[in-house]
Structures are given as structure tokens and as C-alpha cells.
Amino acid sequence: MWEIFLYINPLCSYCLKVEQAIIDFTRKHDIDTQYHFVTNYNMATINDYMHLKGFKITDIEERNTASKEVLEASKLYKAASCQGNKKARNFLMNLQEQVNVLNNPFDDTTIKRAINNSGLDYKSIMVDKESQCVVQGLKRDQQLSMEMKIQKAPTAVIFDLDDEERPGMMINDFGESLSQESISCNVNAMLEQELPQT
């Protein structure tokens, strides 16, 4: 069994492609996997998001917008996890797709659509996202990111729980190309090295 910590920007299209590639790999190889999607928002994450959105890195207004959106999406994801981790992951990937693939604005309509598409309760999420529980959860995630020395999103940290002696593996370079095919090839090549040798 693998335990995978995926440090992601909740609004990043590149992160979405990496998430999909890793999930596809573990399914293809029939690996029992426990996922932990951890939102990561630091200066590098915000810069990458601004770059993806075509914002000027030096534009303070656009930086504020990007920071607010990434933080809001992180709060929404953490609130969604109160209704179950699998549904929350589904919501996260749905939100990333709405914003990055379908090019919908990050607004209440898009958020509502992503919540409904994931079978979650909209009102509960809107209440929970402002709760102390969500604030504490985000703080813990930031602390975990610092402890694991996560610099950028996406980053995957993988542990093989069937081989406790084996150290975890960190991947934070999935290639320059933004194509799903290229990212999947890179992910497959890296993760195949982690498969138990028969």
C-alpha cells in the first residue's frame, strides 16, 4: 500500500494534470493507495499561479487577487473534506477543471457548480469554510509543508507502507511540458522505479 501526500495549488491546471497522472498510475498498477491532497500556498505557488493566469508578477492588484483566490479555494477544499475525503478530492479536481479547462471565472457560480457536481452540500461548505476547524486545518497543512520542506506545487511525497525501511520519495519536477500525455509519461517513468521488484 502506498501513502501519497500531494501538495497542490487548488486552482492550478498543471497540478490537476499531475493529480490525474498519479491516480491513473496507481489504478493501472492496482496499487492500494491512501491519498492526502494538501493545499500549498506560498510565494512560489502564487507566482506559478500568476504565471499560469498570464498575470504580471509585479502587479500588486493581480497578486492580491491571485492570493485571495488560492486561499479561498484552499478553505473551500478543507471545508469539503468535512463531508469526506473522496468527495473533497472530487470537488477539488472539479474546481480545477472548471477554472482551468473550461476557463470559468473563480466566482460563486463556478464554486457552486463544482460543489454540486461533487455531491456536496453547498450551504454546509459555505459555513464550514469560515470555521475555526478549517482555519486550524489549513495551519496544520502549512506546518506539514514546512516540515517536509515543500517548495512548490505540485510536489508528491510517496511512502511504501509495505516496506517501512524504504525512505519516502519526493517528486517535485514533472517536466516543463503542460500536455497531459507528457506529464503522464514523466509520472509513469518516475513511479515505475518505486514499484516493488518481483
N, C-alpha and C positions, 0 to 999 in steps of 0.2 A: 504494500500500500504506500502511495505517495502522499505527502502533505505539501501543498503548494501555496506559498504566500505570493500573491500577485499585487505588486504596488503599482497603482494606476492613477492616472488623471481621469476623473469620472466623465470628462467631456472630450476626451482625445480619440480621434479616429484611428490613429496608429495603435493606441492601447487596445482598442476594440479588435483590431486585426490580430494582435498578439494573443489576446484572450481566446479568440476563436481558434487560432492555430494550436494553442496548448490543449484546449478542450478536445479538439479533433484528434490530436495525437494520442491523448490518454484513452479516448474511446476506441480508436483504431487498434491500439495495443492492449485493450481490455485491462487497463490499469485501474484498480480501485483507488480513487483519488479524493482527498479531502481538500477543498479549496478555501482559501481565505483571501478575498479581494479587499485590499487595504487602500483607501484613498490617500493620495500623497500630494500635498500642495505646499511647495516651497518655491523659492525664486526660480530655480531651473524649470520646474513644472509649469509655472506661469509663463516663463519666457517661451518654452516649447509650444504652449497653447496659443500664445500671441502670434508666434511664427506660423502655426497651422492656420490660424484665422486670417492671416495677412495683415495683422496689426503692426504698427510701428512700435518697436521695443521701447523707444524713448517717449512715446506718447503717454503722459500720465493718466489722462482720461480713459484711454483704451486699456491701460494696465489696471486701473481701478475696476473697470467693467469685467475684464478677464478674471481678476482676483475674486470679485463678488460672485461671478457665475460658477467658478470652480468650487468655492466654499459652499455655495448654495446647493450645488449638485452633490457634494460630499455629505452635507446634512440630510438631504433627501434620501441618499443611499443608506446612510446609517439608520434613519427613521424606518425605511423599508425593511431593514434587517430585523426590526422588532416583529415583523409578520412572517419571518422565516428566511433563512439564508439563501435558499434556492430561488425563491421568489424575488429576493432583493437583487441577486446576480442577474436574473432575468430582466428586472427593471433597469438596472444599470446599463446592460447591453442594449436594451430597448431605447433608453435615453441617448446613449452614444450614437445609435443608428439614426434616431430622429434628428439629432443636431448635425451630425457629420455626413451621413449618407444621403438623407432626404433633405438636408440643408434647411430644416425648420429652425426658426429663431428659438433661443433658450428663453421661453416665456411660459406663462401659466397654462396656455393651451397645449403646448408641447409636453410639458410636465404631466398634465392631466392625462393626455393620450398615452404616454409611456406607463403611467401608473395603472390605467385601465387595461392596457394591453398585457400587463403582467399579473392581472387578477388580484391587485392590491386595493386596499381601501384608501381612497383619496383623502377624506376628512381626517382619518387617523394619522396619516403621514404628515399632513399639514400641522397638526397639533404636536405630534411627536418630534418633529424636526427642531422645534424650539425648546424641547425639554432638556433638563439637566442631564438626563441619561445619555442623550445624543451628544451633548457638549463634552461630557466625560469620555464617551466612546471615541470621539474624534481626537481628544487629547492623548488617549492611550495609543491610538493609531500613529500619531505624530511621534510619540515616545518610541514606539516599536520601530518606526522608520529610522530614527536616530540611532537606536541600539544596533540595528542591522546595517548601519551606515549606507542607507539607501540615498543615492544622489539624484536619481532621475526616474521618471516614469516613461515607459513601463520597465519594471525590474521584476524578475521572477526568482524566488528562493525556493529550492526544491529539496525536500528531505525524503529519503527512502526509509520508511518506518520498519521495513522488514530487515534492514541492515543498519542497526543502531551505531555500529562502528564507523560507518561511512559518513564523512562530513557532508553537510548540505552544499548544494551547488547554487551559485548566484549567476544569473544571466541578465545583463543589462544592455547588451548590444545585439539587436535582432536584424541588423543590416540597415542600409540607407534607403533602400527602395520602399516605396509606400504600397507596392502591389501585394495583394493577399497571397498570391502564388509565391512570390519571392520570400515573404515573411514566413510562410508555412514551410518552405524548403529549409530556411535557416533554423527554424524551431525544430523541425524533424532531425536535422543533422546534429544539433546540439543535444537533444533529448535522447536520441538513439544511443549515445555514449553512456547514458545513465541506466539503460535497460540492463537487468541482471543477465550476466553471461551464462549461457546454458552449456 
